[in-house]
Amino acid sequence: MTATAGTVAPTHHGKAGFRHAFAAEWTKLRSVRSTWICIAIIVVASLGLSALVTNLEAGRWTTLSLGERARFDPVRFSQSGVFISQFVVGVLGAMVVTAEYSTGLIRTTLTAVPHRFNVLIAKKAVLAMLLLVVGEISAFASFFLGQAILLGHGGKALS
Protein backbone atom coordinates (compact mmCIF):
# COMPACT_ATOMS: atom_id res chain seq x y z
CA MET A 1 0.00 0.00 0.00
CA THR A 2 1.43 3.36 -0.96
CA ALA A 3 0.58 6.63 0.68
CA THR A 4 -0.91 9.33 -1.51
CA ALA A 5 -1.10 13.01 -0.79
CA GLY A 6 -3.36 13.64 2.19
CA THR A 7 -3.26 10.09 3.55
CA VAL A 8 -0.99 8.51 6.10
CA ALA A 9 0.50 5.07 5.67
CA PRO A 10 -0.33 2.68 8.53
CA THR A 11 2.50 2.29 11.01
CA HIS A 12 1.49 -1.12 12.31
CA HIS A 13 -0.21 -4.17 10.97
CA GLY A 14 -2.65 -4.93 13.78
CA LYS A 15 -0.24 -6.93 15.93
CA ALA A 16 1.01 -5.71 19.26
CA GLY A 17 4.74 -5.86 19.88
CA PHE A 18 6.72 -6.25 23.06
CA ARG A 19 6.09 -2.68 24.21
CA HIS A 20 2.34 -3.16 24.02
CA ALA A 21 2.56 -6.58 25.68
CA PHE A 22 4.62 -5.07 28.50
CA ALA A 23 2.07 -2.27 29.02
CA ALA A 24 -0.79 -4.79 29.02
CA GLU A 25 0.95 -7.05 31.53
CA TRP A 26 1.70 -4.10 33.80
CA THR A 27 -1.97 -3.08 33.68
CA LYS A 28 -3.09 -6.64 34.46
CA LEU A 29 -0.60 -7.02 37.31
CA ARG A 30 -1.43 -3.76 39.08
CA SER A 31 -5.18 -4.07 38.65
CA VAL A 32 -5.47 -7.40 40.48
CA ARG A 33 -6.01 -7.28 44.23
CA SER A 34 -3.96 -10.40 44.89
CA THR A 35 -0.83 -8.63 43.63
CA TRP A 36 -1.13 -5.96 46.29
CA ILE A 37 -1.92 -8.54 48.96
CA CYS A 38 1.21 -10.52 48.03
CA ILE A 39 3.33 -7.36 48.09
CA ALA A 40 1.97 -6.48 51.53
CA ILE A 41 2.73 -9.99 52.78
CA ILE A 42 6.26 -9.78 51.38
CA VAL A 43 6.94 -6.49 53.17
CA VAL A 44 5.25 -7.46 56.45
CA ALA A 45 6.84 -10.92 56.57
CA SER A 46 10.25 -9.54 55.75
CA LEU A 47 10.14 -6.75 58.33
CA GLY A 48 8.21 -8.67 60.98
CA LEU A 49 10.22 -11.85 60.99
CA SER A 50 13.50 -9.94 60.77
CA ALA A 51 12.51 -7.81 63.75
CA LEU A 52 11.41 -10.85 65.75
CA VAL A 53 14.55 -12.91 65.11
CA THR A 54 16.86 -9.94 65.64
CA ASN A 55 15.12 -9.07 68.89
CA LEU A 56 15.45 -12.65 70.16
CA GLU A 57 19.13 -12.83 69.25
CA ALA A 58 19.86 -9.36 70.63
CA GLY A 59 18.37 -10.43 73.96
CA ARG A 60 21.02 -13.13 74.20
CA TRP A 61 23.90 -10.69 73.61
CA THR A 62 24.81 -10.29 77.27
CA THR A 63 25.07 -14.06 77.78
CA LEU A 64 27.34 -14.72 74.78
CA SER A 65 31.00 -15.60 75.30
CA LEU A 66 33.74 -13.56 73.63
CA GLY A 67 34.13 -16.20 70.90
CA GLU A 68 30.39 -16.22 70.18
CA ARG A 69 30.36 -12.42 70.08
CA ALA A 70 33.22 -12.46 67.58
CA ARG A 71 31.28 -14.85 65.30
CA PHE A 72 27.99 -12.96 65.72
CA ASP A 73 26.65 -11.86 62.31
CA PRO A 74 24.32 -8.86 62.67
CA VAL A 75 23.30 -8.90 59.01
CA ARG A 76 22.16 -12.53 59.03
CA PHE A 77 19.55 -11.89 61.71
CA SER A 78 18.30 -8.65 60.21
CA GLN A 79 17.72 -10.39 56.86
CA SER A 80 16.03 -13.54 58.20
CA GLY A 81 12.55 -12.48 57.01
CA VAL A 82 13.67 -12.52 53.39
CA PHE A 83 13.57 -16.32 53.34
CA ILE A 84 9.84 -16.43 54.11
CA SER A 85 9.18 -13.70 51.55
CA GLN A 86 10.66 -15.91 48.85
CA PHE A 87 7.72 -18.30 49.14
CA VAL A 88 5.28 -15.45 48.55
CA VAL A 89 7.32 -14.34 45.53
CA GLY A 90 6.92 -17.84 44.12
CA VAL A 91 3.18 -17.73 44.67
CA LEU A 92 2.95 -14.32 43.00
CA GLY A 93 4.97 -15.57 40.04
CA ALA A 94 2.70 -18.57 39.62
CA MET A 95 -0.39 -16.37 39.80
CA VAL A 96 0.95 -13.96 37.19
CA VAL A 97 1.54 -16.77 34.72
CA THR A 98 -1.54 -18.91 35.40
CA ALA A 99 -4.29 -16.41 36.28
CA GLU A 100 -5.32 -15.85 32.68
CA TYR A 101 -5.71 -19.56 32.03
CA SER A 102 -8.34 -20.01 34.74
CA THR A 103 -10.56 -17.26 33.33
CA GLY A 104 -9.91 -17.98 29.66
CA LEU A 105 -8.49 -14.50 29.04
CA ILE A 106 -5.28 -16.03 27.72
CA ARG A 107 -7.09 -16.40 24.38
CA THR A 108 -7.56 -12.63 24.24
CA THR A 109 -3.93 -12.03 25.17
CA LEU A 110 -2.65 -14.41 22.52
CA THR A 111 -4.97 -12.93 19.93
CA ALA A 112 -3.56 -9.47 20.58
CA VAL A 113 0.04 -10.73 20.84
CA PRO A 114 0.25 -13.97 18.86
CA HIS A 115 3.91 -14.60 19.70
CA ARG A 116 3.88 -16.50 22.99
CA PHE A 117 7.52 -15.65 23.59
CA ASN A 118 6.71 -11.91 23.69
CA VAL A 119 3.90 -12.54 26.17
CA LEU A 120 6.11 -14.68 28.39
CA ILE A 121 9.00 -12.20 28.32
CA ALA A 122 6.62 -9.31 29.07
CA LYS A 123 5.19 -11.17 32.06
CA LYS A 124 8.68 -11.96 33.34
CA ALA A 125 9.92 -8.40 32.83
CA VAL A 126 6.97 -6.81 34.62
CA LEU A 127 7.20 -9.21 37.54
CA ALA A 128 10.99 -8.87 37.77
CA MET A 129 10.84 -5.08 37.82
CA LEU A 130 8.13 -5.02 40.46
CA LEU A 131 9.87 -7.56 42.68
CA LEU A 132 13.22 -5.79 42.30
CA VAL A 133 11.74 -2.60 43.71
CA VAL A 134 9.75 -4.32 46.47
CA GLY A 135 12.64 -6.62 47.35
CA GLU A 136 15.18 -3.80 47.61
CA ILE A 137 12.89 -1.69 49.76
CA SER A 138 12.12 -4.65 52.03
CA ALA A 139 15.75 -5.70 52.32
CA PHE A 140 17.03 -2.24 53.19
CA ALA A 141 14.17 -1.60 55.62
CA SER A 142 14.79 -4.98 57.30
CA PHE A 143 18.49 -4.26 57.57
CA PHE A 144 18.05 -0.84 59.16
CA LEU A 145 15.31 -2.12 61.48
CA GLY A 146 17.53 -4.99 62.58
CA GLN A 147 20.47 -2.67 63.18
CA ALA A 148 18.29 -0.35 65.27
CA ILE A 149 17.08 -3.29 67.38
CA LEU A 150 20.62 -4.55 67.90
CA LEU A 151 21.87 -1.10 68.92
CA GLY A 152 18.88 -0.68 71.22
CA HIS A 153 19.88 -3.83 73.11
CA GLY A 154 23.50 -2.74 73.29
CA GLY A 155 24.53 -5.41 70.83
CA LYS A 156 26.87 -5.39 67.89
CA ALA A 157 25.73 -3.55 64.82
CA LEU A 158 27.34 -2.97 61.50
CA SER A 159 29.47 0.17 61.59
DOMAR-760278 format. One record per atom (N, C-alpha, C): x, y, z; residue in one letter. Coordinates in steps of 0.001 Angstrom, whole numbers, plus 500000, padded with zeros to 6 digits. Layout:
DOMAR-760278
XYZA;...
***
This chain:
DOMAR-760278
500855498845500000M;500000500000500000M;500907501226500000M;500646502135499102T;501430503362499043T;500592504501499552T;501275505459500147A;500575506632500681A;500467507681499590A;499293508234499453T;499088509326498494T;498999510629499261T;498974511700498561A;498904513010499205A;497638513097500041A;497789513493501316G;496636513645502194G;496318512408503016G;496974511286502746T;496740510088503551T;498034509710504263T;497867508956505313V;499014508513506096V;499108506994505996V;500299506516505750A;500504505072505670A;500379504470507070A;499787503303507202P;499674502676508532P;501059502349509081P;501211502541510382T;502504502290511011T;502582500898511625T;501478500239511760H;501493498885512314H;500514498035511543H;500614496758511734H;499789495828510969H;498802495076511837H;498361495685512940G;497351495070513783G;497881494088514806G;499185493975514943K;499763493067515927K;500559493876516938K;500309493582518200A;501011494293519260A;502409493706519424A;503370494578519655G;504744494144519881G;505029494014521364G;506315493932521679F;506716493749523062F;506305494924523932F;506439496134523418R;506094497322524209R;504627497292524621R;503763496920523704H;502335496837524015H;502045495672524972H;502745494563524782A;502558493417525676A;503014493777527089A;504126494498527195F;504624494927528500F;503609495842529184F;503073496805528449A;502073497726529017A;500820496973529455A;500397495998528671A;499210495214529022A;499464494373530271A;500638493763530352E;500949492948531532E;501065493815532781E;501612495005532649W;501701495905533801W;500298496301534264W;499409496577533326T;498033496919533683T;497347495747534382T;497533494538533839K;496914493361534465K;497471493114535859K;498777493266536025L;499404492984537310L;498953493969538382L;498911495242538056R;498572496236539080R;497076496361539332R;496263495807538460S;494818495927538650S;494211494746539417S;495019493771539754V;494533492600540476V;494836492768541961V;493843492546542789R;493991492723544233R;495017491777544839R;495116490576544323S;496042489598544890S;497501490051544766S;497815490842543758T;499175491373543628T;499518492240544825T;498612493120545180W;498873494044546291W;498882493303547626W;498069492266547737I;498085491457548958I;499416490736549085I;499908490167547999C;501206489485548031C;502335490455548355C;502294491649547798I;503331492643548092I;503283493023549569I;502092493200550102A;501970493525551533A;502510492392552396A;502217491155552024I;502729490008552782I;504250489946552701I;504804490221551535I;506263490224551382I;506895491239552318I;506368492446552342V;506941493508553172V;506746493195554660V;505538492812555038V;505252492541556450V;506040491332556949V;506090490271556159A;506838489081556570A;508325489389556677A;508831490126555725S;510251490465555746S;510605491308556962S;509854492365557188L;510139493245558325L;509799492579559654L;508657491930559725G;508209491333560982G;509098490202561463G;509395489272560579L;510225488145560988L;511658488588561287L;512155489528560499S;513497490057560769S;513556490736562132S;512544491520562448A;512511492195563751A;512405491179564884A;511585490158564711L;511411489146565749L;512707488374566009L;513318487871564947V;514548487090565108V;515679487958565649V;515800489172565159T;516855490064565642T;516643490399567109T;515412490619567500N;515119490934568893N;515450489744569803N;515134488547569377L;515453487352570163L;516966487169570301L;517673487340569211E;519128487172569253E;519809488311570010E;519279489509569905A;519859490643570626A;519671490476572130A;518605489823572543G;518373489572573963G;519397488622574563G;520005487808573733R;521021486873574203R;522424487484574239R;522579488698573761W;523899489308573606W;524715489313574902W;524071489614576003T;524806489710577269T;525292488357577771T;524675487271577325T;525074485939577783T;526077485259576855T;526414485888575734L;527340485281574781L;528785485389575267L;529569484359574973S;530996484401575298S;531709485301574290S;532964485594574535L;533738486442573630L;533865485809572241L;534040484497572186G;534129483800570904G;532820483866570127G;531700483699570832E;530387483784570177E;530110485205569714E;530541486182570483R;530360487575570078R;531192487894568834R;532367487304568740A;533222487543567577A;532613486927566311A;531903485812566448R;531277485151565297R;529864485657565026R;529358486538565852F;527990487043565718F;527862487821564406F;526864487482563603D;526645488137562306D;525379488984562380D;525504490294562517P;524318491135562667P;523459491209561410P;524067491004560264V;523297491100559014V;522416489865558830V;522918488716559216R;522156487473559033R;520808487536559743R;520800488052560957F;519550488106561711F;518607489167561160F;519174490280560714S;518303491349560214S;517725491021558835S;518251490002558168Q;517717489605556862Q;516979488265556906Q;516652487780558083S;516035486458558198S;514622486408557621S;513904487512557558G;512553487516557005G;512507487371555505G;513619487583554847V;513668487481553390V;513373486054552937V;513766485067553734F;513566483684553335F;512082483315553258F;511285483824554165I;509842483575554111I;509220484323552928I;509704485507552664S;509176486302551552S;509381485609550212S;510402484793550100Q;510658484093548846Q;509519483150548468Q;508867482564549442F;507716481704549144F;506574482508548539F;506352483695549073V;505279484545548552V;505619485026547145V;506889485281546885V;507318485660545533V;507013484526544556V;507250483303544968G;506921482156544123G;505433482050543841G;504632482295544848V;503177482272544667V;502742483375543706V;503290484563543892L;502945485679542998L;503356485370541565L;504529484796541385G;504971484429540039G;504049483410539388G;503622482437540156A;502699481434539617A;501355482061539259A;500896482981540088M;499612483631539804M;499691484512538560M;500805485182538365V;500952486038537193V;500872485206535918V;501500484059535920V;501541483235534720V;500225482481534500V;499603481987535566T;498461481089535396T;497090481738535548T;497011482966536016A;495706483587536285A;494844483692535031A;495454483990533915E;494675484150532685E;494124482828532164E;494763481742532488Y;494288480444532028Y;493001480039532730Y;492868480395534005S;491660479989534742S;490428480739534268S;490594481953533790T;489439482737533328T;489227482650531828T;490195482109531107G;490089482025529656G;490564483270528935G;491060484258529671L;491514485495529038L;492843485330528310L;493481484195528448I;494722483970527720I;494463483968526214I;493255483571525813R;492913483605524382R;492936485031523857R;492422485968524652T;492443487375524242T;493880487892524170T;494672487532525160T;496071487970525169T;496814487445523959T;496630486173523651L;497349485587522522L;496782486014521182L;495554486495521160T;495026487066519927T;495661488427519670T;495830489211520726A;496443490531520582A;497945490419520332A;498591489484521000V;500040489271520842V;500231487790520506V;500220487434519236P;500248486027518864P;501563485307519187P;502623486033519382H;503905485402519698H;503976485134521194H;503885483884521577R;503882483504522989R;505154483944523700R;506255483948522987F;507518484353523585F;507452485801524067F;506855486684523276N;506707488085523691N;505836488214524935N;504782487432525001V;503900487458526168V;504649486969527401V;505363485880527260L;506108485320528387L;507200486282528868L;507939486854527951I;508999487797528319I;508402489044528959I;507268489516528467A;506621490687529065A;506171490388530490A;505601489213530705K;505193488827532064K;506400488765532994K;507480488150532522K;508683488041533336K;509283489418533632K;509317490272532644A;509924491599532826A;509126492444533814A;507814492416533704V;506972493188534621V;507129492668536050V;507073491375536213L;507205490786537542L;508597491043538123L;509627490903537295A;510993491128537773A;511197492573538210A;510684493514537451M;510841494921537823M;510102495246539112M;508898494737539255L;508126494981540461L;508809494367541677L;509252493121541542L;509873492445542677L;511256493002543004L;511944493550542026L;513220494206542303L;513008495409543213L;512023496216542895V;511739497402543706V;511259497000545103V;510284496112545166V;509747495684546468V;510812494963547285V;511600494122546650G;512643493384547352G;513726494295547905G;514145495270547131E;515176496198547607E;514671497039548779E;513462497523548663I;512887498314549762I;512763497463551021I;512268496244550875S;512115495351552027S;513465494988552636S;514444494703551811A;515752494296552318A;516430495441553074A;516406496629552507F;517027497757553195F;516282498112554475F;514951498087554413A;514172498398555619A;514423497354556704A;514499496079556329S;514788495022557304S;516171495193557906S;517130495545557076F;518491495736557566F;518541496865558594F;517981498013558248F;518049499156559163F;517215498931560422F;516103498238560306L;515305497883561477L;516091496940562383L;516728495944561800G;517528495013562582G;518697495703563274G;519346496609562586Q;520466497327563185Q;519996498209564339Q;518833498826564182A;518287499646565270A;517953498785566493A;517413497609566270I;517084496708567378I;518361496253568082I;519366495889567319L;520624495452567903L;521280496578568718L;521289497765568191L;521867498899568921L;521049499236570157L;519735499057570079G;518876499315571223G;519127498370572378G;519572497163572076H;519885496171573110H;521359496226573531H;522076497149572957G;523499497261573291G;524349496227572585G;523807495636571545G;524534494595570825G;525422495171569736G;525974494253568992K;526874494607567895K;526057494961566662K;526365496062566063A;525728496446564824A;526805496739563806A;526397496758562560L;527344497030561503L;527733498497561535L;529010498786561523S;529472500174561587S;529745500711560214S;
***
